[in-house]
Amino acid sequence: MRNAVIAVVAACALAAGVRAVMLPSSSPRATLHVPRTTAPIHVDAEFEGKTAWEADSGHTGNLTDEQGKGMVPFTEVKARWGDGNLYFMLYAGDLDIESGDSFHLEIGGAERVHVMDISVLGTVVEAVCEGDRSFPVAPGDCDRSWHSGAAVAVDRDGTLNQLGDNDEEWVVEMAIPLSALGLDHAAPGTRLPFSVRRCDVGAGPHMCGNWGGSKRRGELILD
C-alpha cells in the first residue's frame, strides 16, 4: 500500500498494543468529533497528497473486542464531513486478506438506523431499520430497499484469498450523502449516533472489534 496511507495511520498505530477499556452501558456514550473538510474529497482510495486525512483528529483509535482489547492487527476509522457528505476512511491491518473481511457501519438513533456492510471487495450491503435495534443489526433483518448512493473505493496490499502469504493491510475510502441519512441540513454541532465493527476472517479464529458498539451507540459530533 502507498506510503501516504501508512503515514496517515502511523501515529495511531503506536498505541495499537495498548488495551482499551470498554465502557459499561451506564457510562456516557463514546463520542467522536468530526472535522469539516475545506474541499470535497475525491473517493478513489489513493491517499497521496490528500491533506484531509493527515490529521489525527476525528479517528476512533484501534477498535476493541468484547473484552476491551485492541484488535491485532491494528484497525481504525477516520471520519470527515463537508460538501454534503459524510466521509470515512476504514483502515484494516490484515495478515491474510480474505473475501469475507468487512466493516459494518450503523448510523442513526433509536427510531431509525442505517446499516452498511462494506467488504474488502468493495461490495456494499445496506438497509434501513425502523425502531430500537440492538448493535449489531444484520442488514437482512431490515428494509433492503434503502440505498445510500455512497461512493466507495478499496485499496488492498496483499493477495486475496491466499492463506499464509503474509499480507499487510486494506483500506476503504467512502462518501455517504448526508441527504441519504436524513441530514440535509447538517451543521456544526449536529450529533449523529454511530457505531462501527470490523471482522477479520483468516487462518486464525474469527476476530471482531468495534467502536461505539456498547448498549448505547457512540456519537459523531460534526465540528
VMD Tcl script that draws the C-alpha trace (Angstrom):
set ca {
  {0.00 0.00 0.00}
  {1.13 3.51 -0.66}
  {3.41 5.33 1.78}
  {0.77 8.02 2.24}
  {-1.65 5.50 3.75}
  {1.00 4.28 6.16}
  {1.73 7.88 7.17}
  {-1.95 8.53 7.89}
  {-2.17 5.69 10.41}
  {1.38 5.60 11.77}
  {0.80 7.90 14.73}
  {-2.23 5.95 15.85}
  {-0.51 2.61 15.32}
  {1.89 3.43 18.14}
  {-1.00 2.81 20.50}
  {-2.03 -0.46 18.91}
  {-0.71 -2.58 21.75}
  {-2.45 -0.60 24.47}
  {-5.55 -2.24 25.87}
  {-8.63 -0.06 25.79}
  {-11.35 -0.27 28.41}
  {-14.93 -0.90 27.30}
  {-17.40 1.45 28.94}
  {-20.29 -0.11 30.83}
  {-23.73 0.64 29.42}
  {-24.41 3.11 32.24}
  {-21.41 5.28 31.28}
  {-21.65 8.23 28.89}
  {-21.56 7.15 25.26}
  {-18.36 7.29 23.27}
  {-18.08 10.47 21.20}
  {-16.03 11.35 18.14}
  {-15.58 14.93 16.92}
  {-15.63 15.00 13.12}
  {-13.60 17.77 11.39}
  {-15.11 19.61 8.45}
  {-13.21 19.42 5.17}
  {-12.30 22.60 3.33}
  {-12.77 20.94 -0.07}
  {-14.55 17.86 -1.46}
  {-12.66 14.57 -1.07}
  {-12.31 12.57 -4.28}
  {-13.06 8.96 -3.36}
  {-10.52 6.68 -5.06}
  {-8.58 5.07 -2.16}
  {-5.50 6.99 -3.34}
  {-4.15 8.98 -0.39}
  {-1.09 10.69 -1.81}
  {-1.47 14.42 -1.20}
  {-4.89 14.17 0.50}
  {-4.35 16.52 3.42}
  {-7.90 15.95 4.69}
  {-6.87 12.57 6.12}
  {-3.47 13.56 7.52}
  {-4.59 14.99 10.86}
  {-5.10 12.59 13.75}
  {-8.34 14.29 14.76}
  {-11.62 12.52 14.05}
  {-10.35 8.97 14.50}
  {-11.54 6.08 16.65}
  {-8.16 4.67 17.55}
  {-7.77 0.91 17.49}
  {-11.11 -0.92 17.53}
  {-11.62 -3.13 20.59}
  {-13.13 -6.57 21.15}
  {-15.75 -7.52 23.76}
  {-13.05 -7.72 26.45}
  {-11.80 -4.25 25.60}
  {-8.59 -5.48 23.94}
  {-7.36 -3.66 20.86}
  {-7.52 -5.54 17.57}
  {-4.37 -7.17 16.23}
  {-3.51 -6.18 13.54}
  {-4.38 -2.54 14.15}
  {-7.75 -1.33 12.80}
  {-9.19 2.20 12.92}
  {-11.74 4.52 11.35}
  {-11.41 8.20 10.46}
  {-14.38 10.48 9.74}
  {-14.75 13.83 7.99}
  {-17.74 15.82 6.72}
  {-18.45 18.57 4.22}
  {-19.73 19.24 0.72}
  {-22.95 17.38 1.57}
  {-21.14 14.15 2.51}
  {-20.05 12.13 5.50}
  {-16.62 10.72 4.63}
  {-14.92 7.67 6.12}
  {-11.50 6.08 5.88}
  {-11.70 2.49 7.15}
  {-8.20 1.11 7.76}
  {-7.62 -2.61 8.40}
  {-4.28 -4.21 9.13}
  {-4.58 -7.79 7.89}
  {-2.12 -10.70 7.74}
  {-4.37 -12.76 5.46}
  {-6.83 -10.81 3.32}
  {-9.94 -12.91 2.71}
  {-13.04 -12.04 0.69}
  {-15.18 -12.30 3.84}
  {-13.32 -9.46 5.61}
  {-15.60 -6.48 6.15}
  {-16.56 -3.33 8.04}
  {-20.05 -2.87 9.49}
  {-21.42 0.68 9.99}
  {-24.55 1.72 11.87}
  {-25.67 5.34 11.60}
  {-28.77 6.68 13.31}
  {-30.73 6.76 16.54}
  {-33.32 4.71 18.36}
  {-36.12 5.26 15.82}
  {-34.16 4.60 12.60}
  {-30.75 3.05 11.98}
  {-28.96 2.96 8.62}
  {-26.83 -0.19 8.31}
  {-23.97 -0.69 5.84}
  {-21.64 -3.65 5.36}
  {-18.56 -2.86 3.25}
  {-16.38 -5.78 2.21}
  {-12.73 -5.90 1.21}
  {-14.02 -6.37 -2.36}
  {-15.82 -3.02 -2.21}
  {-19.23 -4.67 -2.11}
  {-21.81 -2.71 -0.11}
  {-24.86 -4.27 1.52}
  {-27.15 -1.71 3.12}
  {-30.55 -1.36 4.75}
  {-32.63 0.92 6.95}
  {-34.04 -0.42 10.21}
  {-37.04 1.05 11.98}
  {-37.45 1.01 15.75}
  {-34.99 0.36 18.57}
  {-32.39 -2.17 17.39}
  {-29.51 -3.55 19.44}
  {-25.99 -3.44 17.99}
  {-25.05 -5.09 15.70}
  {-28.00 -5.17 13.33}
  {-27.99 -7.57 10.35}
  {-28.99 -5.82 7.11}
  {-31.09 -8.82 6.14}
  {-33.39 -8.14 9.09}
  {-34.30 -4.67 7.80}
  {-35.57 -2.84 4.70}
  {-33.07 -3.57 1.93}
  {-34.76 -1.17 -0.49}
  {-32.83 1.75 1.05}
  {-29.73 2.79 -0.87}
  {-27.32 5.44 0.32}
  {-25.76 6.25 -3.03}
  {-22.36 6.14 -1.34}
  {-19.14 6.34 -3.35}
  {-16.77 3.54 -2.26}
  {-13.20 2.65 -3.22}
  {-10.87 -0.03 -1.81}
  {-7.09 -0.46 -1.93}
  {-5.51 -3.78 -0.88}
  {-1.87 -4.55 -0.06}
  {-1.68 -8.33 -0.32}
  {-3.09 -11.31 -2.19}
  {-6.79 -12.02 -1.81}
  {-7.84 -15.48 -0.60}
  {-4.32 -16.90 -0.38}
  {-3.59 -18.12 3.14}
  {-0.11 -17.90 4.63}
  {1.33 -15.27 2.27}
  {1.75 -12.58 4.97}
  {-0.49 -9.80 3.63}
  {-0.32 -6.32 5.12}
  {-3.47 -4.17 5.04}
  {-6.50 -2.90 3.16}
  {-8.33 0.42 3.30}
  {-11.76 1.70 2.28}
  {-12.48 5.31 1.36}
  {-16.12 6.30 1.11}
  {-18.51 9.25 0.93}
  {-22.10 8.89 2.14}
  {-24.52 11.66 1.07}
  {-25.88 13.31 4.20}
  {-29.26 13.59 2.49}
  {-29.49 9.78 2.39}
  {-29.21 9.81 6.18}
  {-31.93 12.46 6.56}
  {-29.34 15.14 7.33}
  {-29.91 17.62 4.52}
  {-29.40 20.50 6.94}
  {-26.40 19.16 8.86}
  {-24.38 21.90 10.53}
  {-21.60 22.24 13.10}
  {-22.89 20.78 16.34}
  {-25.07 18.13 14.68}
  {-24.92 14.86 16.64}
  {-25.35 11.50 14.98}
  {-25.44 8.09 16.70}
  {-22.76 5.88 15.17}
  {-21.02 2.56 15.67}
  {-18.58 0.55 13.58}
  {-17.45 -3.06 13.67}
  {-14.74 -4.86 11.76}
  {-14.45 -8.63 11.44}
  {-11.23 -10.27 10.28}
  {-11.66 -13.63 8.57}
  {-8.47 -15.60 8.06}
  {-6.49 -18.63 9.10}
  {-6.97 -17.96 12.81}
  {-10.11 -17.51 14.96}
  {-12.84 -15.18 13.74}
  {-11.89 -11.77 15.16}
  {-14.11 -8.71 15.56}
  {-13.59 -5.29 17.12}
  {-15.80 -2.22 17.40}
  {-16.14 1.42 18.37}
  {-19.37 2.70 19.90}
  {-20.79 -0.79 19.96}
  {-22.00 -0.96 23.54}
  {-25.68 -0.88 24.55}
  {-25.72 2.83 23.66}
  {-24.19 3.54 20.27}
  {-21.40 6.05 20.10}
  {-21.97 9.52 18.67}
  {-20.42 11.59 15.91}
  {-20.31 15.34 16.58}
  {-19.85 17.47 13.47}
  {-17.38 20.28 14.13}
}
mol new
graphics top color blue
foreach p $ca { graphics top sphere $p radius 0.5 }
foreach p [lrange $ca 0 end-1] q [lrange $ca 1 end] { graphics top cylinder $p $q radius 0.2 }
display resetview
